């Protein structure tokens, strides 16, 4: 009986944090859009009916279907490679729950935890759930971080970008560190157990965590890392067609994501260079990975506006920035919020 008030308190505290992060997301988004409006668009914005023409809407909806479907299938085939199969409705509910959580928590940290909780609720062991969500993310990261240096070196559209010029060496270092970390995480997971144990010991020494919590976290960290290492080995040794399909659908997911700006710009009758548009969004997405704001809010809009200001006229820049974020983020977030509410109601009804 005593656990029920504790659980209710934890749920209320979680919702308060989510509400706070959501408000930060809205405020930072507004600040980012205003920065684009003030700094790059010459305080000019015009709505253009060509973006809501029948042809444009059909193309956007078709690309959205590809985008969401590929997102679900890349997780589906990762799980299949690990020996788990969930119904497609469960997989696609998770797609939208992840979009909501990953965009209202700093540096997308909440998305992974939400996915693990959801998968565990549907019968996937926590170690396998952690492996599935991490592997899915790592495959996407490898694509993005491998392509970013190529576009940084080859796109003339980035030559006069202060962000790239000033942060170029830092970006290169971050790419190496990030890829190096994930390579160790995937292939030498045991190497991380020692440093993590020392970090937890340091937190305990400075009385930031209690003795009981220190012992529990040490045990859980070692156990889950070993489980993850074992699960990743199972993924590589899984059915080759499922491993290949998880990579293929990750590529399709990213390609559809990076194609939205070109589609929007083309709908406004610009002569768009697809490779330039795609390259600019790859670099934008790379920068978003290191944003400390929820869902890269504010920073993503600012970077997008800075990169695309030479492609679009001033009156279209804010419009395309808003449209890009609305299609790729806001629709999924709002859908995820509705799906999450229904899942929580269903869980309460099933709870004893």
C-alpha positions in Angstrom: 0.0 0.0 0.0 2.8 2.4 0.8 4.1 2.1 -2.8 1.0 3.7 -4.3 1.5 7.2 -2.9 5.2 7.0 -3.9 4.3 6.0 -7.4 1.7 8.7 -7.7 4.2 11.3 -6.4 6.8 10.1 -8.9 4.3 10.4 -11.8 3.3 13.9 -10.7 6.9 14.9 -10.5 7.6 13.4 -13.9 4.7 15.3 -15.4 5.9 18.5 -13.8 9.3 18.1 -15.4 7.8 17.3 -18.7 5.6 20.4 -18.5 8.6 22.5 -17.6 10.7 21.1 -20.5 7.7 21.6 -22.8 7.4 25.3 -21.9 11.2 25.6 -22.4 10.8 24.0 -25.8 8.1 26.5 -26.8 10.0 29.5 -25.5 13.3 28.4 -27.2 11.5 27.7 -30.4 9.9 31.2 -30.4 13.3 32.7 -29.6 14.9 30.8 -32.5 12.3 31.8 -35.0 12.5 35.4 -33.9 16.3 35.3 -34.4 15.8 34.0 -37.9 13.1 36.7 -38.5 15.4 39.5 -37.1 18.9 38.4 -38.2 18.5 36.6 -41.4 15.0 37.4 -42.9 15.2 41.2 -42.7 12.1 41.2 -40.5 10.1 39.9 -43.4 7.7 37.0 -43.6 5.0 36.1 -46.1 2.7 33.1 -46.3 2.7 31.6 -49.7 -0.3 29.6 -50.8 1.9 27.4 -53.0 2.9 25.5 -49.9 -0.7 24.3 -49.4 -1.5 23.6 -53.0 -2.8 20.1 -53.8 0.4 19.0 -55.4 2.5 20.2 -52.5 0.3 18.7 -49.8 0.2 15.3 -51.6 4.0 15.3 -51.9 4.5 16.3 -48.2 2.0 13.6 -47.0 3.6 11.0 -49.1 7.1 11.8 -47.8 5.7 11.9 -44.3 4.4 8.4 -44.7 7.8 7.2 -45.9 9.4 9.1 -43.0 7.3 7.6 -40.2 7.1 4.1 -41.8 10.9 3.9 -42.2 11.3 5.1 -38.6 9.1 2.3 -37.3 10.6 -0.4 -39.6 14.2 0.4 -38.6 13.3 -0.4 -35.0 11.2 -3.3 -36.0 14.0 -5.0 -37.9 16.6 -4.2 -35.1 14.3 -6.0 -32.7 13.8 -8.9 -35.2 17.6 -9.2 -35.4 17.7 -9.5 -31.6 15.0 -12.2 -31.6 12.0 -10.1 -30.6 8.9 -9.4 -32.6 6.2 -6.9 -31.6 3.0 -6.1 -33.3 3.3 -3.2 -35.8 0.7 -1.0 -33.9 3.0 -1.2 -30.8 6.1 -0.3 -32.9 4.4 2.7 -34.5 3.0 4.0 -31.2 6.6 3.9 -29.9 7.7 6.0 -32.9 5.5 8.9 -31.8 6.1 8.5 -28.1 9.8 8.7 -28.9 9.3 11.9 -31.0 7.5 13.5 -28.1 9.9 12.6 -25.3 13.1 13.2 -27.4 12.0 16.7 -28.2 10.9 17.8 -24.8 14.0 16.6 -23.0 17.5 18.1 -23.2 19.9 16.5 -25.8 17.1 13.9 -26.6 17.9 12.0 -23.4 14.3 11.2 -22.6 13.5 9.5 -25.9 15.8 6.5 -25.1 14.5 6.0 -21.6 10.9 6.3 -22.8 11.5 3.7 -25.5 13.1 1.3 -23.0 10.2 1.7 -20.6 7.7 1.1 -23.4 9.5 -1.9 -24.8 9.9 -3.4 -21.4 6.2 -2.9 -20.7 5.6 -5.0 -23.9 7.7 -7.9 -22.9 11.2 -7.0 -24.1 13.9 -7.4 -21.4 15.5 -4.2 -20.4 19.0 -5.2 -21.7 17.6 -6.0 -25.1 15.4 -2.9 -25.1 18.5 -0.8 -24.3 20.5 -2.5 -27.1 17.7 -2.1 -29.7 17.2 1.6 -29.1 21.0 2.3 -28.8 21.8 0.3 -32.0 19.1 2.1 -33.9 20.5 5.4 -32.8 24.1 4.4 -33.5 23.4 3.4 -37.0 21.8 6.8 -37.7 24.7 8.6 -35.9 27.2 6.7 -38.1 25.4 7.9 -41.3 25.2 11.5 -40.1 28.6 11.8 -38.6 30.3 10.2 -41.6 28.5 12.5 -44.1 29.0 15.7 -42.1 32.8 16.0 -42.8 32.2 15.3 -46.5 29.6 18.1 -46.8 31.7 20.5 -44.6 34.6 20.1 -47.0 32.7 20.1 -50.3 29.7 22.4 -50.0 30.5 26.0 -51.2 27.3 27.1 -49.5 29.1 26.6 -46.2 32.2 28.6 -47.1 31.0 31.9 -45.7 29.2 30.4 -42.6 30.7 31.9 -39.4 29.4 28.8 -37.5 31.4 26.4 -39.6 34.5 28.7 -39.9 34.8 29.3 -36.1 33.7 25.9 -34.9 35.2 23.7 -37.7 38.0 22.2 -35.6 35.7 21.7 -32.7 33.1 20.0 -34.9 35.8 17.7 -36.3 36.9 16.7 -32.8 33.3 16.1 -31.7 32.8 13.8 -34.7 35.8 11.8 -33.7 34.9 11.6 -30.0 31.3 10.7 -30.7 32.1 8.0 -33.2 34.9 6.7 -31.0 32.6 6.5 -28.0 30.0 4.6 -29.9 32.6 2.2 -31.4 33.7 1.5 -27.8 30.1 1.1 -26.6 29.3 -1.3 -29.4 32.5 -3.4 -29.7 34.3 -2.9 -26.3 31.5 -2.3 -23.8 33.6 -3.7 -21.0 36.0 -0.9 -21.3 33.3 1.5 -20.0 32.6 -0.4 -16.9 35.7 0.7 -15.0 35.4 4.5 -15.8 31.7 4.4 -15.0 32.4 2.7 -11.7 35.0 5.3 -10.8 32.6 8.1 -11.7 29.9 6.6 -9.4 32.6 6.2 -6.7 33.5 9.9 -7.1 29.8 10.9 -6.7 29.6 8.8 -3.6 32.8 10.3 -2.1 31.4 13.8 -2.5 28.1 12.7 -0.9 26.1 13.3 -4.1 24.6 9.8 -3.9 24.0 7.6 -0.8 25.9 4.4 0.0 22.8 2.4 -0.8 22.2 4.1 -4.1 25.9 3.8 -4.9 25.9 0.0 -4.5 22.7 -0.4 -6.4 23.8 1.8 -9.3 27.2 0.0 -9.5 25.5 -3.3 -9.7 22.9 -2.2 -12.3 25.4 -0.3 -14.4 27.7 -3.4 -14.7 24.8 -5.7 -15.3 23.1 -3.6 -18.0 26.4 -3.0 -19.8 27.2 -6.7 -19.9 23.7 -7.4 -21.1 24.0 -4.7 -23.7 27.3 -6.2 -24.9 25.8 -9.6 -25.1 22.7 -8.2 -26.9 24.8 -6.4 -29.5 26.7 -9.6 -30.2 23.3 -11.3 -30.7 22.3 -8.5 -33.1 25.4 -9.0 -35.3 24.9 -12.7 -35.2 21.2 -12.4 -35.9 19.5 -13.2 -39.2 21.5 -11.2 -41.8 18.4 -10.1 -43.7 17.0 -8.4 -40.5 20.4 -6.7 -39.8 20.6 -5.5 -43.4 17.0 -4.2 -43.4 17.6 -2.3 -40.1 20.4 -0.5 -41.8 18.5 0.0 -45.1 15.5 1.5 -43.4 17.7 3.8 -41.3 19.1 5.1 -44.5 15.6 5.6 -46.0 14.4 7.3 -42.8 17.4 9.8 -42.9 17.0 10.3 -46.6 13.3 11.2 -46.2 14.1 13.5 -43.3 16.8 15.3 -45.2 14.5 15.7 -48.3 11.9 17.9 -46.6 13.6 21.2 -47.2 14.2 20.5 -50.8 10.5 19.5 -51.2 9.4 22.8 -49.5 11.8 24.9 -51.5 10.7 23.2 -54.7 7.1 23.8 -53.9 7.8 27.6 -53.8 9.2 27.3 -57.4 12.9 27.7 -56.5 15.5 26.0 -58.6 16.8 23.8 -55.8 20.0 21.8 -55.8 19.0 18.6 -54.0 22.5 17.8 -52.9 23.1 21.3 -51.4 19.8 21.2 -49.6 20.4 17.7 -48.2 24.0 18.5 -47.2 23.0 21.7 -45.4 20.4 19.7 -43.4 22.9 16.9 -42.6 25.2 19.5 -41.0 22.2 21.2 -39.3 21.2 17.8 -37.8 24.7 17.2 -36.7 24.7 20.5 -34.8 21.4 19.5 -33.2 22.9 16.4 -31.6 24.9 18.7 -29.3 22.2 21.2 -28.5 21.5 21.4 -24.7 17.9 22.7 -25.3 14.9 20.4 -25.5 14.6 19.0 -29.0 17.3 21.4 -30.1 14.6 24.1 -30.0 15.9 27.5 -30.8 19.3 26.3 -32.0 17.9 24.2 -34.9 15.8 27.1 -36.2 18.7 29.5 -35.9 21.2 27.1 -37.7 18.6 26.3 -40.4 17.9 30.0 -41.0 21.6 30.8 -41.2 22.4 27.9 -43.6 19.4 28.5 -46.0 19.4 32.3 -46.1 21.3 32.4 -49.3 19.0 29.9 -51.0 15.7 31.5 -50.0 14.4 35.1 -50.3 14.0 36.9 -47.0 10.2 36.7 -47.1 10.2 32.9 -47.5 13.0 32.0 -45.0 10.9 32.1 -41.8 8.0 30.4 -43.6 10.2 27.4 -44.7 11.9 27.2 -41.3 8.5 26.9 -39.6 7.2 24.5 -42.2 10.2 22.3 -41.9 10.0 22.1 -38.1 6.2 21.6 -38.1 6.3 18.7 -40.6 9.3 16.8 -39.1 8.9 17.6 -35.4 5.6 19.2 -34.3 3.2 16.8 -36.0 5.1 13.8 -34.5 5.3 15.5 -31.1 1.6 16.2 -30.9 0.7 12.7 -32.1 3.1 11.3 -29.5 1.4 13.3 -26.7 -2.0 11.8 -27.6 -0.6 8.3 -27.9 1.2 8.7 -24.6 -2.0 9.8 -22.8 -3.8 6.8 -24.2 -1.0 4.4 -23.1 -1.1 5.8 -19.6 -4.9 5.5 -19.4 -4.6 1.9 -20.7 -1.9 1.1 -18.1 -4.0 2.5 -15.2 -6.9 0.3 -16.3 -4.7 -2.8 -16.4 -3.0 -2.0 -13.1 -4.3 -4.1 -10.2 
